[in-house]
Amino acid sequence: MKRSLISLVLVLAALNLASAQDNSKLLSSCLTQTGADSKYLKDFRIQLGTAADPGAPRYKAQMSLWKNTKYRFTMCNSDNSKGKLILTITDAADKVVLSSYDSKTGKYYPFVDFECNRSGIYTLSYDFLNGQKGSGVGIVSMVR
C-alpha cells in the first residue's frame, strides 16, 4: 500500500513538472513575439475547458495602467488549444476600450497595442474564441 501511494505521488509530480515545462516553453516562445521595442511587465497563464456559456469571458484580472504609456498585449496559444486566445480590456466604468477580436469582421489579432489615455485600474478578460477549450499565455509589455 505504501509503495503504491509513493508511486502515485511520483507519477503526479512528474506530470505536473512536464506541464510546467510546457508552459515555460510557451511563455518563452511568446516573449519572442512581443517585439524588440517592448519591455516585459507581466504574464497570465490561462487554461480553460469548454464554456457552458460562450458569451462571458472566463478569466479576468485587474491591472493598473498609466496615462501616456503605450502597452502591448500579446496572446499565444498552445498547440493543443481548440480556440484562439482573445483579450478584451475594460475600464473602471466597464466600457470596452480594446479587444483582440473584431466580431464584425471575424478578424483575430495575436497582439494589440494600447495607448493609455487615463490612469486607472483596467480589467483584462481572457477567453478562447467561442468559448472553446484551450491553454495559452497573455503577456503585457510596455512599448518604448
C-alpha positions in Angstrom: 0.0 0.0 0.0 2.8 2.4 1.0 4.7 1.7 -2.3 1.5 2.3 -4.4 1.0 5.6 -2.7 4.6 6.7 -3.2 4.4 5.6 -6.8 1.2 7.6 -7.3 2.8 10.7 -5.8 5.9 10.4 -8.0 3.8 10.0 -11.2 1.6 13.0 -10.3 4.7 15.1 -9.6 6.3 14.1 -12.9 3.1 15.0 -14.8 3.0 18.4 -13.0 6.6 19.1 -13.9 6.0 18.2 -17.6 3.1 20.6 -17.7 5.1 23.4 -16.1 7.9 22.8 -18.7 5.3 23.1 -21.5 4.0 26.4 -20.0 7.6 27.7 -19.8 8.3 26.8 -23.4 5.1 28.6 -24.5 6.0 31.6 -22.4 9.5 31.7 -23.8 8.1 31.4 -27.4 5.5 34.1 -26.7 8.1 36.5 -25.3 10.0 36.5 -28.6 6.8 37.7 -30.3 6.4 40.8 -28.2 9.0 42.7 -30.2 12.4 44.2 -29.5 10.9 47.6 -28.7 8.9 46.2 -25.7 9.7 45.7 -22.0 8.1 42.7 -20.3 5.8 43.6 -17.4 3.5 40.6 -16.6 2.2 37.3 -17.9 -1.0 35.4 -17.5 -1.1 31.7 -18.0 -4.6 30.6 -19.0 -6.1 27.1 -19.2 -9.8 26.8 -19.7 -12.2 24.0 -20.6 -15.2 24.3 -23.0 -17.5 27.1 -21.8 -21.1 26.4 -21.0 -21.9 30.0 -21.9 -19.5 31.1 -24.6 -20.6 34.8 -24.3 -19.0 35.7 -21.0 -15.2 35.9 -20.6 -13.9 33.3 -18.1 -10.5 34.6 -17.0 -10.3 38.1 -15.6 -7.5 40.0 -14.0 -7.2 43.6 -13.0 -4.1 45.7 -13.8 -3.1 49.3 -13.1 -2.3 51.1 -16.4 -0.7 54.6 -16.5 -1.6 57.6 -18.7 0.6 58.4 -21.6 2.1 54.9 -21.7 1.9 52.5 -24.6 1.2 48.9 -23.8 1.4 45.8 -25.9 -0.8 42.8 -25.1 0.4 39.6 -26.8 -1.6 36.4 -26.9 -0.2 32.9 -27.7 -2.0 29.6 -27.9 -0.6 26.2 -27.0 -0.6 23.6 -29.9 -3.4 21.6 -28.3 -5.8 24.5 -28.0 -9.0 24.3 -30.0 -9.6 28.0 -30.0 -7.6 31.3 -30.2 -6.9 33.2 -27.0 -8.6 36.6 -27.2 -8.4 39.6 -24.9 -10.9 42.3 -24.0 -9.9 45.3 -21.9 -12.5 47.3 -20.0 -12.1 50.4 -17.9 -13.5 51.2 -14.4 -16.9 52.0 -15.9 -17.0 48.6 -17.5 -16.7 50.1 -21.0 -14.7 48.1 -23.6 -11.6 50.1 -24.6 -9.8 47.4 -26.6 -10.2 43.9 -28.0 -8.0 41.5 -29.9 -11.0 40.1 -31.8 -13.3 42.1 -34.1 -16.6 40.3 -34.1 -17.9 42.3 -37.0 -15.1 41.2 -39.4 -14.1 38.0 -37.6 -10.5 39.2 -37.5 -8.3 37.9 -34.7 -5.1 39.9 -33.7 -2.3 38.0 -31.9 -1.2 41.2 -30.3 -2.7 44.7 -29.8 -1.2 48.0 -28.8 -2.9 50.3 -26.3 -2.1 53.9 -25.7 -3.5 54.6 -22.3 -5.2 58.0 -22.0 -6.3 57.7 -18.4 -4.5 56.2 -15.5 -6.6 53.6 -13.6 -7.5 50.0 -12.9 -8.4 48.1 -16.0 -9.9 44.6 -16.3 -8.2 42.2 -18.7 -10.6 39.5 -19.7 -9.1 36.5 -21.5 -11.1 33.7 -23.1 -10.9 31.4 -26.1 -12.9 32.3 -29.2 -16.5 30.9 -29.0 -15.8 29.5 -25.5 -13.6 26.7 -26.9 -11.2 24.7 -24.8 -7.6 25.7 -24.7 -4.5 26.9 -22.9 -2.3 29.9 -23.6 -0.3 32.8 -22.4 -1.2 36.5 -22.3 1.8 38.9 -22.0 1.6 42.5 -21.0 4.6 44.7 -22.0 5.4 48.3 -22.3 6.4 49.7 -25.7 9.3 52.1 -25.5 
